[in-house]
Amino acid sequence: METKKETDIIGVVVPKQMRKILQQHVERDMHLNLSDFVREAIREKLQREAPDLYRQLFKEKEVKKRE
């Protein structure tokens, strides 16, 4: 898992009804929490729409492991 130095916080505003629906999905789909679901959704969207950028995530992690 990433350390706090390797993470950043992104805030997002959603309608209350969307938040309720997202929370219901998180509970049904067995995600740890809403943040976990959002991270996975972002990764999936990047992988689908910008695979070259998605691959950079893994290249950067490999470089950090070697350091």
N, C-alpha and C positions, 0 to 999 in steps of 0.2 A: 504494500500500500504506500501511497505517496505521503511524504512528510508535509508539514504545514508550509515549509519554505517552497515546496514544489507545487503548491496549490494556490488558487485565487478564488475570491468570492464574486459571483455574478448575481445580481438581483434581477428579478423579473416580476412584472405586475400582470396578474391575470384576473379575470372576473371571478367572483366568489363561486359561482356555479361551476366554472371550469375546475377550480381548486377542489371542490367536492368530488367531481367526477374523476379527476386525477387520483385523488386519495383512495377512492373506491377501487380503481384499477390497480393501484399499487398493492392494496391489501389482497386482491384476488390473484394477482400475478406473482405474488411472493417476493416482491422487491423488499430490500431492507427498509427503505423509506423513500420519501418523495425525491430527495436529492439523488439517491441511487438511480431512480427511474429517469430523472432528467439527464444525468450523465450518460446513461445507456442510450437514451433517445438522441442525444447530440452525437455520440459515436456512430450510431447507425445512420444518421443523416449524412454525416461527413463521409462515411464509407460508401454510401450510395451516390452522393452527388459530387464529392470531391475526393476521390480515392487517393490522389497524389498527396493531398494535405493530410489525409488519414494516416498514410504510411509514415509521414514525418513524425507522428507521435511516437512510433516505435523506434525510429532511428535516433531520436533525441534521448529516449530511455536507455538505449544501448550505449550511447556515448557516455551518459552519466554513470552507468554501471562500471564502465572501464576506468573512470577517473578515480 
